[in-house]
Amino acid sequence: MSIIYNFGVSICLVIIQTTIIPVFFNAERVYDLIVTFVIYLGIFCSVRESISVIFWVGFIMDYISGTPFGMYISTYFWILVFIRWITNYIQITNWVLFSIVIAVGILFENFICYVSLEILGVGVKFSKEAVTFVCYQIIGAIFTGPFLLLFYRYLYSEYSKWITEFVAKRSRSSI
């Protein structure tokens, strides 16, 4: 049942990322919220479940964003691989490690985007403004990312309680 929760949260994040954030904020300065969810999946969910959600949300973001197709899928996949690999050696349970891992994920996503656009010959310049935007994204991720991870966990616990109560009511009413 957690796969339904993960797909639902990923769709909500895509909607927030592509429609709500550009209206109220400068979209370049806000980091990709889906990266925090990919990190959540890497830390707290199974590999099979994580990969299916990552390919789903990556495909949607590739389709909507206008970036080279496969950029989001590959970025999210490699962030997941990194998270699964690092959790073999470090137990990521405190705020400092959450912040560091999220900052590395945001930095990696920006690096992949830059490299993809360079390979295509778009002519993206490595400028002071680009570095400033990435710094804003990393600072924002460091301060808000751990809260988002905890929020995803809280939402999942509430979802689990609701599903358990729903199934219990349905099984009692069928008797």
Contacts in CASP RR format, 6 or more apart in sequence:
PFRMAT RR
TARGET T0000
AUTHOR 0000-0000-0000
METHOD contacts of the structure
MODEL  1
MSIIYNFGVSICLVIIQTTIIPVFFNAERVYDLIVTFVIYLGIFCSVRES
ISVIFWVGFIMDYISGTPFGMYISTYFWILVFIRWITNYIQITNWVLFSI
VIAVGILFENFICYVSLEILGVGVKFSKEAVTFVCYQIIGAIFTGPFLLL
FYRYLYSEYSKWITEFVAKRSRSSI
1 160 0 8 1.000
1 163 0 8 1.000
2 45 0 8 1.000
2 49 0 8 1.000
2 156 0 8 1.000
2 159 0 8 1.000
2 160 0 8 1.000
3 49 0 8 1.000
3 52 0 8 1.000
3 53 0 8 1.000
5 155 0 8 1.000
5 156 0 8 1.000
5 159 0 8 1.000
6 41 0 8 1.000
6 45 0 8 1.000
6 49 0 8 1.000
6 53 0 8 1.000
7 53 0 8 1.000
7 56 0 8 1.000
9 37 0 8 1.000
9 152 0 8 1.000
9 155 0 8 1.000
10 34 0 8 1.000
10 37 0 8 1.000
10 53 0 8 1.000
10 56 0 8 1.000
10 57 0 8 1.000
10 60 0 8 1.000
11 57 0 8 1.000
11 60 0 8 1.000
13 33 0 8 1.000
13 34 0 8 1.000
13 37 0 8 1.000
13 57 0 8 1.000
14 34 0 8 1.000
14 57 0 8 1.000
14 60 0 8 1.000
14 61 0 8 1.000
14 64 0 8 1.000
16 33 0 8 1.000
17 32 0 8 1.000
17 33 0 8 1.000
17 34 0 8 1.000
17 61 0 8 1.000
18 64 0 8 1.000
18 65 0 8 1.000
21 27 0 8 1.000
21 30 0 8 1.000
21 33 0 8 1.000
28 133 0 8 1.000
29 133 0 8 1.000
29 136 0 8 1.000
29 137 0 8 1.000
30 137 0 8 1.000
31 106 0 8 1.000
31 137 0 8 1.000
31 138 0 8 1.000
31 140 0 8 1.000
31 141 0 8 1.000
32 106 0 8 1.000
32 109 0 8 1.000
33 148 0 8 1.000
34 57 0 8 1.000
34 58 0 8 1.000
34 61 0 8 1.000
34 72 0 8 1.000
34 76 0 8 1.000
35 76 0 8 1.000
35 79 0 8 1.000
35 102 0 8 1.000
35 105 0 8 1.000
35 106 0 8 1.000
35 109 0 8 1.000
35 141 0 8 1.000
36 102 0 8 1.000
36 141 0 8 1.000
36 145 0 8 1.000
36 148 0 8 1.000
36 149 0 8 1.000
36 152 0 8 1.000
37 57 0 8 1.000
37 148 0 8 1.000
37 152 0 8 1.000
38 50 0 8 1.000
38 54 0 8 1.000
38 57 0 8 1.000
38 76 0 8 1.000
38 79 0 8 1.000
38 80 0 8 1.000
38 83 0 8 1.000
39 79 0 8 1.000
39 83 0 8 1.000
39 98 0 8 1.000
39 101 0 8 1.000
39 102 0 8 1.000
39 105 0 8 1.000
39 149 0 8 1.000
40 148 0 8 1.000
40 149 0 8 1.000
40 152 0 8 1.000
40 153 0 8 1.000
41 49 0 8 1.000
41 50 0 8 1.000
41 53 0 8 1.000
41 54 0 8 1.000
41 80 0 8 1.000
42 50 0 8 1.000
42 80 0 8 1.000
42 83 0 8 1.000
42 84 0 8 1.000
42 87 0 8 1.000
43 83 0 8 1.000
43 87 0 8 1.000
43 92 0 8 1.000
43 149 0 8 1.000
44 152 0 8 1.000
44 153 0 8 1.000
44 156 0 8 1.000
45 53 0 8 1.000
47 84 0 8 1.000
50 80 0 8 1.000
51 77 0 8 1.000
51 80 0 8 1.000
54 73 0 8 1.000
54 76 0 8 1.000
54 77 0 8 1.000
54 80 0 8 1.000
55 73 0 8 1.000
55 77 0 8 1.000
57 72 0 8 1.000
57 76 0 8 1.000
58 70 0 8 1.000
58 72 0 8 1.000
58 73 0 8 1.000
58 76 0 8 1.000
59 72 0 8 1.000
59 73 0 8 1.000
61 72 0 8 1.000
62 69 0 8 1.000
62 70 0 8 1.000
62 71 0 8 1.000
62 72 0 8 1.000
62 73 0 8 1.000
63 69 0 8 1.000
65 71 0 8 1.000
65 72 0 8 1.000
67 113 0 8 1.000
67 116 0 8 1.000
68 116 0 8 1.000
68 117 0 8 1.000
68 120 0 8 1.000
71 112 0 8 1.000
71 113 0 8 1.000
71 116 0 8 1.000
74 112 0 8 1.000
75 108 0 8 1.000
75 109 0 8 1.000
75 112 0 8 1.000
75 113 0 8 1.000
78 108 0 8 1.000
78 112 0 8 1.000
79 105 0 8 1.000
79 108 0 8 1.000
79 109 0 8 1.000
82 104 0 8 1.000
82 105 0 8 1.000
82 108 0 8 1.000
83 92 0 8 1.000
83 101 0 8 1.000
86 92 0 8 1.000
86 101 0 8 1.000
90 97 0 8 1.000
92 98 0 8 1.000
92 101 0 8 1.000
95 146 0 8 1.000
98 145 0 8 1.000
98 146 0 8 1.000
98 149 0 8 1.000
99 141 0 8 1.000
99 142 0 8 1.000
99 143 0 8 1.000
99 145 0 8 1.000
99 146 0 8 1.000
102 141 0 8 1.000
102 142 0 8 1.000
102 145 0 8 1.000
102 146 0 8 1.000
102 149 0 8 1.000
103 138 0 8 1.000
103 141 0 8 1.000
103 142 0 8 1.000
105 141 0 8 1.000
106 134 0 8 1.000
106 137 0 8 1.000
106 138 0 8 1.000
106 141 0 8 1.000
107 134 0 8 1.000
107 138 0 8 1.000
110 134 0 8 1.000
110 137 0 8 1.000
114 124 0 8 1.000
114 126 0 8 1.000
114 130 0 8 1.000
117 123 0 8 1.000
117 124 0 8 1.000
118 124 0 8 1.000
124 130 0 8 1.000
END
